[in-house]
Amino acid sequence: MAEEIVFYHNPRSRAQMVHWMLEEAGAPYRIVPIDLEKGEHKTPSFLALNPMGKLPTIEHRGMVVTETAAIIAYIADAFPAAALAPTPGDALRGPYYRWLFFGAGVIEPALIDKMMNRPEVERKSALGWGSYEDVVGTLEKALSNGPYLLGDKFSAADVYVGSELRWAMMFGAPGLKGQSVFDDYVARLSARPAAQRASPA
Ligand SMILES: N[C@@H](CCC(=O)N[C@@H](CS)C(=O)NCC(=O)O)C(=O)O
């Protein structure tokens, strides 16, 4: 399954996470640059691909895939030679899904709440992402046996969750920078050749 992936990209967006994943997977891809300032993500032709008008978006084998976590999981499965996902049947497949979904459904909204200073709601228990502090504490526990979310095995879940953490630390989200468990994890991930190819210094 080596056909080229068409990758709608802007480096100042979540598409950067997919760029790193494409490099990790060794996938053949072609970048279509999207200028967000010029509104190229809201043109009729782009909206026909992704009615949300958002990046990242990819096309592969005649299909459109959107949503960063879904794209990252898809690439891991489409290019199995890179061994970036435990195979179905492997006991690690469970924790692998756990952290990918935790990234999309829990870390992301908790981070956005914090970074945008969104007011607290009354019925906090109804929020699937609980509180920012609980999310940080959960990640700290998950990474304390490291070096990766799945222990010794680096996976696509690290690409996604690690990118979220890197982004959050860059923007000064509390409780992360200065904590060795997060500093070391992000430094370990940023040193990977594929991460550096996607984000040259
Ligand atoms: N749920 C989506 C969010 C994608 C998203 O919000 N992308 C931003 C860039 S980081 C975007 O395209 N914003 C442009 C807009 O909404 O106008 C995902 O996880 O991929």
The ligand as a Tripos MOL2 file, in Angstrom:
@<TRIPOS>MOLECULE
LIG
   20    19     1     0     0
SMALL
NO_CHARGES

@<TRIPOS>ATOM
      1 N1        -10.4130   18.1020   15.8160 N.3       1 LIG1
      2 C1         -9.4720   18.5160   14.8180 C.3       1 LIG1
      3 C2         -9.0780   19.9630   15.0380 C.3       1 LIG1
      4 C3         -8.3790   20.5270   13.8470 C.3       1 LIG1
      5 C4         -8.1920   22.0300   13.9830 C.2       1 LIG1
      6 O1         -8.8810   22.7120   14.7660 O.2       1 LIG1
      7 N2         -7.2770   22.5650   13.1800 N.am      1 LIG1
      8 C5         -7.0310   23.9970   13.1800 C.3       1 LIG1
      9 C6         -5.5310   24.2630   13.0110 C.3       1 LIG1
     10 S1         -4.5950   23.6910   14.3950 S.3       1 LIG1
     11 C7         -7.6850   24.6190   11.9670 C.2       1 LIG1
     12 O2         -7.6350   24.0700   10.8960 O.2       1 LIG1
     13 N3         -8.2730   25.7990   12.1700 N.am      1 LIG1
     14 C8         -8.7760   26.5810   11.1020 C.3       1 LIG1
     15 C9        -10.2020   26.9720   11.2850 C.2       1 LIG1
     16 O3        -10.9440   26.3010   12.0030 O.co2     1 LIG1
     17 O4        -10.5700   27.9600   10.6740 O.co2     1 LIG1
     18 C10        -8.2370   17.5920   14.8460 C.2       1 LIG1
     19 O5         -7.9320   17.0320   15.9080 O.co2     1 LIG1
     20 O6         -7.5850   17.4350   13.8180 O.co2     1 LIG1
@<TRIPOS>BOND
     1     1     2 1
     2     2     3 1
     3     2    18 1
     4     3     4 1
     5     4     5 1
     6     5     6 2
     7     5     7 1
     8     7     8 1
     9     8     9 1
    10     8    11 1
    11     9    10 1
    12    11    12 2
    13    11    13 1
    14    13    14 1
    15    14    15 1
    16    15    16 2
    17    15    17 1
    18    18    19 2
    19    18    20 1
@<TRIPOS>SUBSTRUCTURE
     1 LIG1         1 GROUP 0 **** ****
